[in-house]
Amino acid sequence: MSLTYRAMLRRKYAATALLFMLLLVIVTNIYFIYIVVDEKTSKSNEPAKETTAELDRQKAQSAKEHQNQNFQNKDGHKMTRKYYKHQNASIIAAQQILLLTQKLPSHYLELNEQHREILHRIFYDLTPSSELSSSDVKQLTDQWVTNEEIVPESAPLLGSVLKSICNSKILKARSGRGLGTQLKILLTLEGNMTAIFKPQWYPREQIIEGPVYAGKDRHNAEIAAFHLGLILGFRKIPLAVGRKINLHREVMPVADHELLETFHQEGNNTCFDGICAYCGPHDPICAKQDILEGSLILWLPNKVKLRKIRHPWQRVYKDGKRAKWEADEKFCDYVKSQDIRKIGGLTTLLDLVDASIFDFLIDNGDRHHFEIFEKQRSTMIVMLDNGKSFGNPAIDHIDILAPLYQCCILRRTTYERLLLYTGGTLSIALEKSLQWSHISPVLTDKHLLALDRRLKIVLGAISLCLQKRDENHLPPVLL
């Protein structure tokens, strides 16, 4: 082999090796670029963790985009740009409240030891003390319901009643047609007691994304709302317990034909889709084999007839449209002169403010109607249907508090009860109370801690009202 030929081979091998190295470098760079891009894409797809202030900023930006448009309200009246010059009223109020929340007086932040006495009484009542027959439970719970409350302030047999409801035999089961839009079963228990069963759709830790009214009813929210009502003195919430029901043994044998027709098997699991506005074979609820967890809500006595009334602060439920109360910071003046005066006047308005505080704490932005006793002197608002609560513990929908910060009126008893649970004790109180539930733990730690944060925001809203009163030389905010 000549020297020239060898030299040519060396150059050929060198060129081949160089080409191979070049290809290796290119492939390596492409791979690392892919990894970096993929990592950034993954991070961008993670759930956003915006603060409430950032969410409000986005809402404000969205509102500006609609400022030059005409919208129609539920009555068909056009709301022009002139009307919408105040469309950011709820957003501005939220920003003011958040600012004041950061500057709360020290007594709004300190732990108040006086709450222990109230909790001691509540926990004493929640402790089962005797065995009650179904007829005794029916008679007792009927007596409890008055024009002012569903559960009395002192109810030493409450724990025994809840235990009995949880264990009562189911005599009849039928669809919850006409009882809202979502899936539920209407049950008749021993003692001729009527109860609504709401099934479990989500695991405890699932976060409900989207607007405040998104998702299906949360069964555990009904139980948590009942216990929080006891703690805060809002005893206008029907009794609710957690219960695990054997569908095959307890429900199907006593179900009416209409409900029974919706049952079927999916593998080893018993499923049904019920009958309601949003029910259908496309979206059944399935038990774990035959066992389905849910909440059992005791219905009111037969003597009580409810009247449903549209909530003045009802949401529009449509993107790009806003309710009048979201636009007009003086909307409460309209409510006082029109709607509320026809129902119960100041008492009903104070009930609506109480309900707004309660709903904000539990994150229930879906109270589009409220119920009062029909043909009764009392106009007490019954806090029914709390299933759309405890959806996202990381977000605070401050506009739920609109009745409070727009009317700037509040019962002194409500104010004093709120102050009992400052310093992070509200979450602890509810957690301890829920230990009596038959499906404990009812709430995650994140939902419990959100209560303490939201209580501070409620106090911030009260501070805003006090500030308005001082600036305008008006009477004290509290009654």
N, C-alpha and C positions, 0 to 999 in steps of 0.2 A: 504494500500500500504506500503510495507516494506521500511525501510531506504535504503537498498541496491538497490532496484528498482528505488527509487527516485534519488539516486546518479548516477545511470546509465543514467536516462533521462537527468539529468543536463549536464552530460558529452556529451551526444548525441546532446543536443541543443547547447552547447558551441562549439562543433566541427562543427555543421552546420553553426552557425554564423561566426565562423572563416573562414570556406570555402567561405561563401558568401562575406565576407570582402576582402578575397584574390582575388576572381574573380572580384570584383569591382575595386580593385587597378590595376589589369592587364588590364581590359578594359579601364580604365581611361588613363593609360600610352600609350596603343595602340592608343587611340584617339588623345592624344597630339602629339605623334610621327607622326601620319598622318597629323595633322594640320601643323606641322613644315615642313615636307617634301613637302606638297602641296604648302605651301607659297614659299618655295625655288624654286619649279618647276615653279610656276607662275611667279616669278621674272626672272627666266632664260628664260622664253618665251616672256618677254617684248622686244620690239624693242631695239636693241643695240644702244648705244649713243656714238660710238667711235669718237674720235677726228680724224682729218685728218692725224695726225702723226701716230696714231695707225693703221689706214687703210693702210697707206704707209708701215708700218712695216709688216703687213700681206701680202701685195703684194710682198714685198721683200722676205719674207719667201717662198711664192708660187713660185717666180722666181727661187730661189735656188733649189727647188725640181725638176724643169725642166732643170736644168743646164746641166745634163749629157745626155739629150735626143737630138734627131735630130728632127727638125721641117721642115715643108714645107711652103713657102710663097705662095701668090696667083698666082705666076707665075710657081709654081711647083718646084722651086729650093730648094734644101736642105740647111738648115741653120745649120751648125754643131756647136759643142761646141766652136770651135775657133771663129765663128761669135758671138756666144752668150756670149762671155766673157764680152761684154758691154751691156747685156740684161737689166741691171738695170739702164740704163742711165736716163730714165724718172723718176724713183723713186728717184735716187740720186739728180736730179735737183729739184724735189718737196721738198725734205728735205732741200736743200740749200735755196730755196725760202722761206720756212716757217721760217727758222732761221733768214733770213734777214728781214722778215715781222715783227718780234719782235723787230727789231732794226732800224726801219724807222726813217729818220730825222724828226725833228719837223714840218717842212713845209709840209710834207706828211700827217700829222695828224690834222693840224689846219683847222678850218672852213674858207672857202674862200668866201668872200662876193660878189666877182665879178660874181658869177654864177647867181645872182638875175636878172641882166640885160638880160641875155640870156633867162632865164625862162620867164621873162616878155614878151619878143617877141614871144616865143612859145605859151604861154597861150593866148596872144592876137590873134594869128592865129587860135587857137583851138576854140575860142569863135564864134559861128555862128553869122554872121552879116547880112545875107540876104537870101531870098529864091531863090534857083537855080533850074532851070528845068533840067531834066535828060540829055537833049542834051547839055546844058551848062556845066554840070559836065563832060560829056564825052569829050567835046572839051577842057576843061581846063586841065583835068588830062592827056590827050594825049600831050598837049603842055608842061606840066611839065617835062615829061620824056626826058632826054637828055643823052649824052654819059657819064655824070658824076654823075647824080642823078635821083631819081624818084620823090622826092618832093624838090622843091627849098628851099634855106635858108630862103627866105621871101615868105610866102604863106598866105596872109591875108584872103583868102577865104577857107582855109583848113577846118575850123569848119563847114562851110556851106556845103562843099563837103561831109564830113563824115556824116552829118545829112541826106543829100539827099540819099546817098548810103544806109543808114540804113532804110530809108522809101520807097525806090524805089519799084515799082511793079515788081513782078517776071513774066516774059513772057514765059520762057522755063526752064525746069529742066531735066537734064540727068545725068547718072552715071559719076563718075570721073575716069572711066577706063583710064589707062595710065598716070594718074597724081599721081604717087607714089603708095605705097602698101596699104595704109589705106583708110578707108571709108570717102568719101566726095561726095558732089553733085556739079555739074557744072551748074551754073545758068546764064541765060540771063536776064538782068534787062532792064527797060525802058531806052531809049537812046542808045540801042545796046551795053550796057556795059556788060562785062563778069566778073563773080565773082565765087569764090570757097567757098562753105559753109562747114565748119568743125563743126560737132556736139559736144555737151558736153558729155563726157564720165564719168568724175569724178567730185565730189563736190570740191569746192575750197580748203578745208582743207586736202584733202587726200594726203598722202605722197606716192610717187612712189618708192617702194623698188626695189633692184636689180641693175644691171649695169646702166650706165648713159643713155643708149639707151632703157631702159626697158619701158614697158607700151605703151598705145595708145597715139595719139596726144592729147595735151591739147589745147582746143580752146582758153582759156583765155591767153595762152602763146603767141599766134600770136598777140593779141591786145597789150599785155604788151611789146613785142619786138618792135612793130611799134613805140610806144610812147618812149621807151628807145632810139631807133635810132634817134628820133628827138632831144632828150636831149643831146646825145653824138655826134651829128653831123654826124652820119652814115645814111645818107638819101638815102639809097639804098635798102630799105625795102618796099614792096608793101603796099598800104593803107589797114588797117584792122580795122573793126568795130565789135562791139558786136550786135547781133540781135536775137530776139525771133521770130521764124517763126511758123505759123499755118500750119502744114503739110496737114491737110485735106482741107483747104481752099486755101492756097497759092501755094502748091507744087503739090499735086496729080492731080489737074485738068490740069496742064500744063506739067506733066511728060511724057517722052517718054515711050513706051511700056516696054522696057528693065528694066528701073528703077521702073516703076509702078508695075511690076510683083513681086517685092521684098517687097511690102508693105503688112502688115497684122495687125490684132488687137490682143492685149493681154489684155483681160479685157476691161477697158475703155481707154486704151492707144493705140495710133497709133504707129506702129513700122515698121522698114524696115532694110534690111541688105545690100542693095546696091550691087555693083559689083566692086571688087578689089581683089588683091592678098590674103588679109587676110579676106575677106568678106565671109559671108555665113549664112544660117539659124540658125546655132549653136550660133551665136554671133550677134544678132540684136541690133540696137539702138532704144530706146523707148522714146517717148515724154511723158510729163505729160499731159495726155489726148491727146490733139492735138498740144500742144505748145512745141517746141523744141528750146532750147537755143543753140547758136553756134557763131562762128566767120565768118564774111563775108570778104573775101580778094579780093580786086579788081585786076583783071588780067591786064597785061600790054597791051598797044595798039597793034592793029593788025600788025602795021608796024614793031614792034619789034619781031625779031626771036632770040631765045636763043640757045646757044650751051652748052651742058652739058659736063663737064670735071671731070674726077676722081680726088678727092682731094689727094694731095701727102701725107697728114697726116691722111689718112683714117684708120679706125679701122679694125681689122681682124674679129671681131664679133664671135670668137670661143674661148672657154675656152682652156687654155693650149698653145695657139699660140699667138705670138707677131708680130706686124708689125715691119718693119725695123727701122722706126723712133723711136720706143720705145727702141730699142737696141743700136742704133748708135747716140751718142751725136753730131756727125758731119753730120747728115743726111741732113741738110740744104745745105751743099756744093754740095751734089748730086743733090738736087732739083734745085739749081741755075745753075748747069752745064747741066742739062738734061731737065726736064719738063718745068719749068717756062720760060726758054730762048726761047722756041718754041711758047709761048703764048703771053706774054706781058712783060717779063723781070722784071725789078725792080718794075714797077707800080703794076703788078699782085701780086708780092711777098708782097709788102706793103699792098695791099688789103687783102691778106690772114692773115697777122699779125693783121690788124684791126679786121677782122672777128673772129680771135681766141680770142681776148680780149673781143669782144662782146659776143661770144658764152660762154666763161668762166663765164662772169657775169650772164648770164641767164641760165647757166648749160645745154647748148646744146652740147652734145658730139656725135651727129648723123649727122654731115655735111660730109657725105661720098662723095658727089660730089659738085661742084659749077657751077654756070651758068654765062656766059658772053654773050654780044650781038654778034650775028653772023653777019658776013659781015659788021662790023663796025670798024672804026679805034680805038675806045675806047675798052679797055679790062676790064672795070669796072666789078667787081664781084657783082652780084645781090644777096642779102641775102634773098633767098626764103626759105620757109618751116622751120619755127621756132617752130613747134608744139611739139617737144620733149624737150622743155625747162621747167624750174621751176618744176622739179620733186621732188627733195628732198632738202629742204633748209638747212639741217644739214650737208651736205657733199659737199666738194669742190674737183672737179676732175681737179687737177692742170695740168694734162697732156694735157688738151685742149689747154693750152698756149704754147704747144711745138713750133709752128712757131715763137713765140716771143722769148723764151729763147734759142732756138737753132740757130736762124738767128741773133738775137740781132740787129734788125733794126726796126725803128719805125718812123712814121711821126711825126714831131714836133707838128703839129696841133692836132694830136691825144693825144700826151703827155700833151699838154697844156689844152686840154678840160677835160682830166681825173683829172687834178689837180684842176679844178674848183669845183669838187664835193667831196673833202676830208672833213674830220670832220663829217661824217654821213649825209651829205646833199643829196647824190645820192638817197637814199631811200625816203627821203622827197620829192624830185623833182619828182620822178616817181609817188609817191602816189598822188600828186597834179595834175599831168598831166592826170592820169587815171580817175580823177573825171569827165572828159568830156565823158567818155565811157558810152554807153547806157546800159551796164550791170554792172555798178560799184556796189560794189567793185570788182575789177578784180583780185587782188592778196591778199593773207593773209599777216599779219604783219611779219610772219617768213620769207616769201620769200622776202619781201621788205628789211628787216634787213640783209638778206644774201648778198645783193648787196654791202652794206658798208664793210662787212668783205672781200668779194671777191675783191673789189677795192684795199684794202690794199695788198692783195696777188699779184695783178697785179703790183702794185708799188714795191713789193718785187722782182718780176721777172725782172723788169726794173733795180732795184738795182743790181741784180746778173749780168746782162749784163754790166752795168757800171763797176762793179768789174772786170769782165773778160777783158774788154777793157783796164782798167788801168794796170792790171797785164801783159798784152801782148803788151802794148804801142801802141794800135791801135787807129784810129780816134774815135771821139765821137759817141755814139750809136745812137743819134737822127739826123734825117735829117731835 
